[in-house]
């Protein structure tokens, strides 16, 4: 069994190609089920965010062609995506997952949202019936390490999310945002966070709601609401617009925006696939930002205490993996020891004496047949562990 990762991220791939390999929640469920059926795949989990699409697999044999699998699912050909994919195996795949969960591969270094997204990816795999113990353990260790990094190590100051970076950029462009009018298209997690941050920055904020979801949504405190279908009327006279939906179609087109008498001058697109037609950025007097152009990636060095957390997480998974791989051999040792004890003459012994003989013979057989034998320190450590479990 081996762990593999096939990754497409903003480090290697421009937004135009990434959005072709971006999947909704329902599509991820469908793909998890389909990919699990590939020969040799014991479990798989697909992580799809604004900045990355990554397929994690535990395979009993050779890893299937991950890039081809993803491209076929997206209706794209691998040869049309040159250099987009990074394929990792074993310890490299595990290290990558740990670093992704910690936010070390995010455009906003150390961002908070990726941890939730990693946790959601394995939950979707579980829902699809495509997970396995190896993947469950790898993701559990990664989420745990990511949480420890955030609570014990200062990775970065602000911003810690794309919406925070968007507000920072808008403040750089417009100065004080107090009194500015803003429209946020989308009332998902990203949209609500954006609306709340803009409101805290002093903006007057309206959020779009789709009519069929009015009963299911929560409008951030202090924000107004407008029907999604009236979004263009609501754009008239606003200073800035931010869109963050999971729509497969543009929420803002260049033609519709150009038809407004007083369109917003600053627009931010936080969606993948993109919400705002790229041609909007070519309109006179309009500045358009997307998830990639909000700011250049800044590479930082993980503090020593952060590296220690990642190293400990790797060791935890390696120990689990080694134990898991050794289970068949342990069962064989147990069977052989039982066969050996059955050959002993236990007649005339009390149950307590028979148990003592069984333990003594088993320990002697194990200690005498291990390569290099066992040191006194090893035996004492083993005795202490047995006694600790006995007390528990």
C-alpha positions in Angstrom: 0.0 0.0 0.0 1.3 3.5 -0.8 0.0 7.1 -0.5 -0.1 9.3 -3.6 -1.1 12.9 -4.5 -1.8 14.4 -7.8 -2.0 18.2 -7.4 -2.8 21.2 -9.5 -2.3 24.5 -7.6 -1.7 28.2 -8.2 2.0 27.7 -7.7 2.2 25.9 -11.1 -1.0 26.7 -12.9 -2.7 30.0 -14.0 -6.3 30.7 -13.1 -7.5 30.1 -16.6 -6.5 26.4 -16.4 -7.3 25.9 -12.7 -10.9 26.9 -13.1 -11.3 24.0 -15.7 -10.3 21.6 -12.9 -12.5 23.1 -10.2 -15.3 21.0 -8.9 -18.5 21.7 -6.8 -19.4 19.7 -3.8 -21.7 17.4 -5.7 -19.1 16.9 -8.4 -16.5 16.0 -5.8 -18.9 13.3 -4.4 -19.4 11.9 -7.9 -15.7 11.9 -8.7 -14.8 10.3 -5.4 -17.1 7.4 -6.1 -15.9 7.0 -9.7 -12.1 7.3 -8.9 -12.5 4.7 -6.1 -13.4 2.2 -8.9 -10.0 2.5 -10.6 -7.8 -0.6 -10.5 -5.5 -0.6 -7.5 -7.2 2.3 -5.7 -8.1 1.4 -2.1 -9.3 4.9 -1.2 -9.4 8.4 -2.6 -10.2 11.9 -1.5 -10.5 15.0 -3.8 -9.7 18.4 -2.4 -11.0 21.2 -4.6 -10.6 24.9 -3.6 -10.0 28.2 -5.2 -6.3 27.7 -5.3 -5.9 23.9 -5.8 -7.4 20.7 -7.0 -5.7 17.7 -5.4 -6.4 14.0 -5.6 -5.1 11.8 -2.7 -5.1 8.1 -3.2 -4.1 5.0 -1.2 -3.2 2.3 -3.7 -2.4 -1.3 -3.4 -0.6 -1.3 -6.7 0.7 1.2 -9.1 -0.9 4.6 -9.0 -3.3 5.2 -11.9 -2.7 8.1 -14.2 -3.9 10.8 -11.9 -3.7 13.7 -14.3 -5.6 11.7 -16.9 -8.3 10.8 -14.4 -8.8 14.4 -13.4 -8.8 15.7 -16.9 -11.3 13.2 -18.2 -13.6 14.1 -15.3 -13.3 17.8 -16.2 -13.6 17.2 -19.9 -10.1 18.4 -20.6 -7.1 16.7 -22.2 -3.8 16.3 -20.2 -1.8 17.5 -23.2 -3.7 20.8 -23.0 -2.5 21.4 -19.5 1.3 21.2 -19.8 3.3 21.2 -16.6 0.1 21.7 -14.5 0.3 18.6 -12.5 2.6 17.5 -9.6 2.5 13.8 -8.7 3.9 12.9 -5.3 4.3 9.5 -3.6 4.8 8.2 -0.1 6.5 10.5 2.4 6.4 13.4 -0.2 2.6 13.0 -0.6 2.1 13.0 3.2 4.4 16.0 3.7 2.5 17.9 1.0 -0.9 17.2 2.7 0.5 18.3 6.1 1.8 21.6 4.6 -1.4 22.2 2.7 -3.5 21.7 5.9 -1.2 24.1 7.7 -1.7 26.8 5.1 1.9 26.7 4.0 1.0 26.3 0.3 -1.8 28.9 0.3 -1.5 32.2 -1.5 -2.5 33.8 1.8 0.3 32.2 3.8 -1.1 30.4 6.9 -4.7 31.1 5.9 -7.4 29.7 8.1 -10.0 28.4 5.6 -7.8 25.6 4.1 -8.0 23.6 7.3 -11.8 23.5 7.1 -11.5 22.6 3.4 -9.1 19.7 4.1 -11.5 18.4 6.8 -14.4 18.7 4.4 -12.5 16.8 1.7 -12.2 13.6 3.8 -15.8 14.0 5.0 -17.0 14.0 1.4 -14.8 11.0 0.7 -16.4 9.3 3.7 -19.9 10.2 2.4 -19.1 8.9 -1.0 -17.8 5.6 0.5 -14.4 6.1 -1.1 -12.2 6.5 2.0 -10.0 3.9 3.6 -8.1 3.7 7.0 -4.8 5.0 5.4 -6.5 8.1 4.0 -8.6 8.6 7.2 -5.4 8.5 9.3 -3.4 10.8 7.0 -6.1 13.4 6.9 -6.7 13.2 10.7 -3.0 13.7 11.4 -2.8 16.6 8.9 -5.9 18.4 10.4 -4.5 17.9 13.9 -1.1 19.2 13.0 -2.7 22.2 11.2 -4.7 23.0 14.3 -1.6 22.8 16.5 0.4 25.1 14.2 -2.3 27.7 14.4 -2.6 27.6 18.2 1.1 27.3 19.1 3.0 29.1 16.3 2.6 32.6 14.8 2.8 31.9 11.1 1.6 35.3 9.9 -0.2 38.5 10.9 -3.2 39.6 8.8 -4.6 38.9 6.4 -5.4 35.2 7.0 -8.0 34.7 4.3 -8.7 35.9 0.7 -11.6 38.2 1.9 -9.3 39.8 4.4 -6.7 40.4 1.6 -9.4 41.8 -0.6 -10.4 44.3 2.0 -6.8 45.2 2.5 -6.3 45.8 -1.3 -9.5 47.9 -1.5 -8.3 50.0 1.4 -5.0 50.6 -0.4 -6.9 51.7 -3.5 -9.7 53.7 -1.9 -8.2 54.8 1.4 -10.6 54.8 4.3 -13.6 52.6 3.5 -15.9 54.4 5.9 -19.1 55.4 4.1 -18.3 53.5 0.9 -21.1 51.5 -0.7 -20.5 47.9 -1.4 -22.4 45.0 -3.0 -21.4 41.4 -2.2 -22.7 38.7 -4.6 -23.0 35.4 -2.9 -24.1 34.4 0.6 -21.9 31.3 1.1 -19.1 31.2 3.7 -16.8 33.3 1.6 -19.5 35.9 0.8 -20.7 36.2 4.4 -17.1 36.7 5.6 -16.5 39.3 2.9 -19.7 41.2 3.8 -18.8 41.1 7.5 -15.3 42.4 6.9 -16.5 45.2 4.6 -19.1 46.2 7.2 -16.4 46.2 10.0 -14.3 48.5 7.7 -17.1 51.0 7.6 -18.8 50.2 4.4 -22.6 50.2 3.7 -23.1 46.6 2.5 -25.8 44.8 0.6 -25.7 41.1 0.0 -27.5 39.2 -2.8 -29.9 36.4 -1.9 -31.4 33.9 -4.3 -35.1 33.9 -4.0 -35.4 30.2 -3.5 -32.9 30.2 -0.6 -34.3 33.1 1.5 -35.4 30.8 4.3 -31.9 29.1 4.4 -29.6 32.0 4.5 -28.2 34.3 7.2 -27.4 37.9 6.3 -24.4 39.3 8.3 -25.3 41.7 11.0 -25.6 45.3 9.7 -25.9 44.3 6.1 -28.9 44.7 3.8 -30.2 42.1 1.3 -31.2 42.3 -2.3 -32.6 39.6 -4.6 -29.8 38.0 -6.8 -31.8 38.7 -9.9 -31.8 42.5 -9.1 -28.0 42.6 -8.7 -27.3 44.9 -11.6 -29.8 47.5 -10.4 -28.2 47.2 -7.0 -24.7 47.9 -8.6 -25.7 51.4 -9.7 -23.7 53.9 -7.7 -21.8 51.5 -5.5 -18.1 52.0 -4.9 -17.0 48.4 -4.9 -18.4 45.0 -5.7 -17.2 41.6 -4.5 -18.4 38.3 -5.9 -17.9 34.9 -4.3 -20.3 32.2 -5.5 -20.2 28.6 -6.7 -22.1 29.5 -9.9 -20.9 27.8 -13.1 -21.8 31.0 -15.0 -20.6 34.6 -14.8 -22.5 36.6 -12.2 -21.2 39.8 -13.8 -20.7 40.2 -17.6 -18.8 43.0 -19.3 -21.9 43.9 -21.5 -24.2 44.2 -18.5 -21.8 46.2 -16.5 -21.0 48.6 -19.4 -24.8 49.3 -19.6 -24.9 50.8 -16.1 -24.8 54.6 -15.8 -22.7 54.5 -12.7 -21.0 51.1 -12.3 -18.7 50.2 -9.4 -15.0 51.1 -10.1 -13.4 48.3 -8.1 -14.5 44.7 -8.5 -13.1 41.6 -6.7 -13.7 38.1 -7.9 -13.0 35.5 -5.2 -14.5 32.5 -7.1 -13.1 29.6 -9.0 -14.5 29.2 -11.7 -14.5 32.9 -12.0 -17.7 34.9 -11.3 -16.8 38.1 -13.2 -16.1 38.0 -16.9 -12.4 38.8 -17.4 -13.3 41.4 -20.1 -14.8 43.5 -17.3 -11.2 44.5 -16.4 -10.8 46.1 -19.9 -13.7 48.5 -19.3 -12.6 52.2 -18.9 -12.4 53.3 -15.3 -12.8 49.8 -13.9 -10.3 47.8 -11.8 -10.8 44.1 -11.5 -9.0 41.7 -9.1 -9.2 38.0 -9.0 -8.0 35.4 -6.5 -4.5 35.5 -8.1 -4.1 39.2 -8.7 -5.0 40.3 -5.1 -1.4 40.0 -4.2 1.9 38.3 -5.0 2.7 35.1 -3.2 5.3 35.7 -0.4 7.3 32.7 0.6 8.2 32.5 4.3 10.2 30.2 6.5 8.4 28.0 9.0 9.6 28.7 12.5 11.5 25.8 14.2 8.6 25.1 16.5 6.3 24.7 13.4 8.8 22.3 11.8 8.8 20.3 15.0 5.0 19.9 14.8 5.2 18.8 11.2 8.0 16.3 12.0 6.0 14.9 14.9 3.0 14.5 12.6 5.0 12.6 10.0 6.4 10.3 12.6 3.0 9.6 14.1 1.7 8.6 10.6 4.8 6.5 9.8 4.4 4.6 13.1 0.7 4.0 12.3 1.5 2.9 8.8 4.3 0.5 9.9 1.9 -1.0 12.5 -0.8 -1.4 9.9 1.6 -3.1 7.5 2.8 -5.4 10.2 -0.7 -6.6 11.3 -0.6 -9.8 9.0 2.8 -10.7 10.4 1.7 -10.1 13.9 -1.3 -12.4 13.4 1.1 -15.1 12.0 3.4 -14.7 15.1 0.4 -15.0 17.3 -0.8 -18.2 15.5 2.7 -19.7 15.7 3.0 -19.0 19.4 -0.3 -20.6 20.1 0.7 -23.7 18.1 3.9 -23.9 20.1 2.1 -23.6 23.4 -0.4 -26.3 22.5 2.5 -28.7 22.2 3.4 -28.1 25.9 2.3 -30.6 28.5 0.0 -28.5 30.7 -1.4 -31.5 32.6 -1.2 -31.1 36.4 -0.9 -27.3 36.2 -3.3 -24.9 37.7 -4.9 -22.3 35.3 -2.6 -19.6 36.9 0.5 -21.8 36.4 -0.5 -22.6 32.8 -1.0 -18.8 32.0 2.4 -18.1 33.6 4.1 -20.8 31.4 2.3 -19.4 28.3 3.6 -15.9 29.0 7.1 -17.1 29.7 7.4 -19.2 26.6 6.0 -16.5 24.4 8.4 -13.8 25.7 11.4 -16.2 25.4 10.5 -17.1 21.8 10.1 -13.5 20.8 13.1 -12.1 22.5 15.4 -14.9 21.3 14.4 -14.6 17.7 14.5 -10.9 17.1 17.4 -9.7 15.0 20.1 -8.4 17.3 18.1 -9.3 20.3 16.7 -6.9 22.9 18.7 -4.7 25.3 17.9 -4.4 28.9 16.6 -0.8 28.3 14.2 -2.1 25.6 12.9 -4.8 27.9 12.4 -2.3 30.8 10.5 0.1 28.5 8.3 -2.7 27.3 7.6 -3.8 30.9 6.7 -0.2 31.8 4.3 0.1 28.9 2.6 -3.2 29.8 2.2 -2.0 33.4 0.8 1.4 32.3 -1.8 -0.4 30.2 -2.6 -2.7 33.1 -3.3 0.4 35.3 -5.5 1.9 32.6 
